[in-house]
Amino acid sequence: MSWMLIVVSVVIAAAIAWFIVLWATEGSPLREKTDAEPVGIERAQPVTEERLAAVRFDTRLRGYDMAQVDALIRRLAWEIHWRDERLRTRDDEVDETGSRTDVD
């Protein structure tokens, strides 16, 4: 009888631990990351100071949604790279011709 009580207690403790893990990880400890976009900035829109200030992330149990934060960081890295390339091209044009040929 005492062995049965120990087995039942261990099973109940394991089930409680599993439910705590599911609750803490919001449903699945092995869930896949999503590429959800944060609210306030769309892919088709250029990144501006106002749009960046308006960005809002969903919150999770332990802070912001990491997938949204990662998506924004990738987007900002792409924007910075694109702008750096554009500036480098313009600098090369200035070096070659001595003046700008394309002024926005």
C-alpha contacts under 8 A as a table, 3 or more apart, distances in Angstrom:
res1	aa1	res2	aa2	distance
1	M	4	M	5.21
1	M	5	L	6.43
2	S	5	L	5.06
2	S	6	I	6.31
3	W	6	I	5.07
3	W	7	V	6.22
4	M	7	V	5.12
4	M	8	V	6.12
5	L	8	V	5.18
5	L	9	S	6.03
6	I	9	S	5.06
6	I	10	V	6.15
7	V	10	V	5.16
7	V	11	V	6.19
8	V	11	V	5.12
8	V	12	I	6.13
9	S	12	I	5.14
9	S	13	A	6.06
10	V	13	A	5.05
10	V	14	A	6.08
11	V	14	A	5.11
11	V	15	A	6.17
12	I	15	A	5.09
12	I	16	I	6.19
13	A	16	I	5.14
13	A	17	A	6.14
14	A	17	A	5.05
14	A	18	W	6.11
15	A	18	W	5.07
15	A	19	F	6.23
16	I	19	F	5.18
16	I	20	I	6.23
17	A	20	I	5.11
17	A	21	V	6.32
18	W	21	V	5.10
18	W	22	L	6.24
19	F	22	L	5.00
19	F	23	W	6.06
20	I	23	W	5.06
20	I	24	A	6.03
21	V	24	A	5.11
21	V	25	T	6.11
21	V	29	P	7.02
22	L	25	T	5.31
22	L	26	E	5.93
22	L	27	G	4.87
22	L	28	S	5.55
22	L	29	P	6.36
23	W	26	E	5.12
23	W	27	G	6.03
24	A	27	G	7.80
24	A	61	L	6.84
25	T	28	S	5.91
25	T	29	P	5.49
25	T	61	L	7.81
26	E	29	P	7.78
26	E	61	L	7.68
27	G	31	R	7.79
28	S	31	R	5.13
33	K	67	A	6.06
34	T	67	A	5.74
34	T	68	Q	7.98
35	D	67	A	5.67
35	D	68	Q	6.55
35	D	71	A	6.20
36	A	67	A	6.29
36	A	68	Q	5.36
36	A	71	A	7.16
37	E	41	I	7.74
37	E	42	E	7.44
37	E	68	Q	5.41
37	E	71	A	6.39
37	E	72	L	7.27
38	P	41	I	6.72
38	P	55	V	6.47
38	P	56	R	6.02
38	P	57	F	5.27
38	P	58	D	7.41
38	P	68	Q	5.18
38	P	69	V	7.29
38	P	71	A	7.75
38	P	72	L	7.05
39	V	42	E	7.88
39	V	54	A	8.00
39	V	55	V	5.58
39	V	56	R	5.16
39	V	57	F	6.38
40	G	51	R	6.18
40	G	52	L	7.36
40	G	54	A	5.34
40	G	55	V	4.33
40	G	56	R	6.25
41	I	45	Q	6.99
41	I	47	V	7.40
41	I	51	R	5.97
41	I	52	L	7.03
41	I	54	A	7.76
41	I	55	V	6.30
42	E	45	Q	5.48
43	R	46	P	7.69
47	V	51	R	6.35
47	V	52	L	6.63
47	V	76	L	7.73
47	V	79	E	7.40
48	T	51	R	5.23
48	T	52	L	6.07
49	E	52	L	5.16
49	E	53	A	6.11
50	E	53	A	5.14
50	E	54	A	6.28
51	R	54	A	5.03
51	R	55	V	6.48
52	L	55	V	5.36
57	F	64	Y	6.01
57	F	65	D	6.43
57	F	68	Q	6.52
57	F	69	V	7.22
58	D	64	Y	5.82
58	D	65	D	5.51
58	D	68	Q	7.74
59	T	62	R	7.77
59	T	63	G	5.44
59	T	64	Y	4.33
59	T	65	D	5.57
60	R	63	G	5.18
60	R	64	Y	5.64
60	R	65	D	5.82
64	Y	68	Q	7.94
64	Y	69	V	7.35
65	D	68	Q	5.52
65	D	69	V	6.47
66	M	69	V	5.03
66	M	70	D	5.95
67	A	70	D	5.12
67	A	71	A	6.07
68	Q	71	A	5.04
68	Q	72	L	6.26
69	V	72	L	5.20
69	V	73	I	6.24
70	D	73	I	5.10
70	D	74	R	6.19
71	A	74	R	5.19
71	A	75	R	6.17
72	L	75	R	4.97
72	L	76	L	6.09
73	I	76	L	5.11
73	I	77	A	6.08
74	R	77	A	5.11
74	R	78	W	6.21
75	R	78	W	5.12
75	R	79	E	6.21
76	L	79	E	4.99
76	L	80	I	6.09
77	A	80	I	5.19
77	A	81	H	6.12
78	W	81	H	5.10
78	W	82	W	6.08
79	E	82	W	5.10
79	E	83	R	6.14
80	I	83	R	5.17
80	I	84	D	6.02
81	H	84	D	5.09
81	H	85	E	6.16
82	W	85	E	5.19
82	W	86	R	6.25
83	R	86	R	5.00
83	R	87	L	6.12
84	D	87	L	5.09
84	D	88	R	6.03
85	E	88	R	5.00
85	E	89	T	6.13
86	R	89	T	5.13
86	R	90	R	6.29
87	L	90	R	5.06
87	L	91	D	6.04
88	R	91	D	5.00
88	R	92	D	6.14
89	T	92	D	5.10
89	T	93	E	6.28
90	R	93	E	4.99
90	R	94	V	6.23
90	R	100	R	7.35
90	R	102	D	7.92
91	D	94	V	5.07
91	D	95	D	6.18
92	D	95	D	5.03
92	D	96	E	6.15
93	E	96	E	5.12
93	E	97	T	6.03
93	E	98	G	7.69
93	E	99	S	7.53
93	E	100	R	6.63
93	E	101	T	7.37
94	V	97	T	5.38
94	V	98	G	4.92
94	V	99	S	4.91
94	V	100	R	5.32
94	V	101	T	7.84
95	D	98	G	5.49
95	D	99	S	7.65
97	T	100	R	7.37
100	R	103	V	6.69
